[in-house]
Amino acid sequence: MAESGSTRAEVLDATGCTLGVRDVSFDVHLGETFVVMGLSGSGKSTLVRCVARLTDVTKGQVTLDGDDLTAMDERTLRQIRRKKLSMVFQHFGLFPHRSVIDNAAYGLEVQGISKADRHAEAHRVLELVGLKGYEYHYPQQLSGGMQQRVGLARALAVDPEVLFFDEPFSALDPLIRRDMQDELIRLQSDLQRTIVFITHDFAEAIKLGDRIAIMKDGIFDQIGTAAELITNPATDYVREFTHDIPKAKVLTAADVMQPGEGGGRQVRADQSVESLIPLMLDDPAPLTVVDGSGLTVGIVDRTAVMAVLDDGS
């Protein structure tokens, strides 16, 4: 299910997992944000609990760094959870009688780290998530978004290889939710953790995910990038989810480019099609698409842009 350095985990045929996850197999790559998206009752939260070994798997495997988590005794599994895996829940799970710094340092306290050392690390991660100066406040003194940042800091403090997020932002107000999504994107850009993120919001899945798995009735209907799901939905269920997505905002120059040398105006491969529209209005000549190294990888012409707009954007 996840890869981090030499660490690799995967779910193989988790048939019969409690509450109905079945025939689910997938890998998550090093530093990838893998989003599992589905409606209530689809099995997505059960899946992440199975993978994190919070729920027993009745058939199949969850392996991490070549070790089968499903075959571990409770003591060994507890050590894996404390040092390699962290989870951020929807409802924060903060201790109301503990200060922010002691909440953030809780995982290190469980590991037996000295108070001085765990507080030093907690100070670092609280600053990382934007809570410097709030270390000695209590959860009830913070907004919902700030409380979720404490939960994120607690997860990061143990320096995990894999982070699990179970609909962490769904209880937040829309503006705070957007801020937390942006914060997670920023942190992921800096830290490059392996993340499994659960959501029922396809817009959130598109914003956060490198790849997205759409889940229904305990199985995956399709796994792919946002562009793959939008341009080539495998089932009617996936097509229904992607039907109203503004394609020009999601698809990039790389998604619609054609082979060619170009030579004219340059655009980055990761620029949205929407951002190319003003350029095409100014000058209909094809745009040269370049990668992160500045090398030409193709061209985008006006026909390609208009095809995206005509396809329901």
Summary of the structure (lengths in Angstrom):
residues: 313
radius of gyration: 21.5
end to end distance: 33.7
largest distance: 65.7
contacts: 1020
relative contact order: 0.12
helix: 41%
strand: 21%
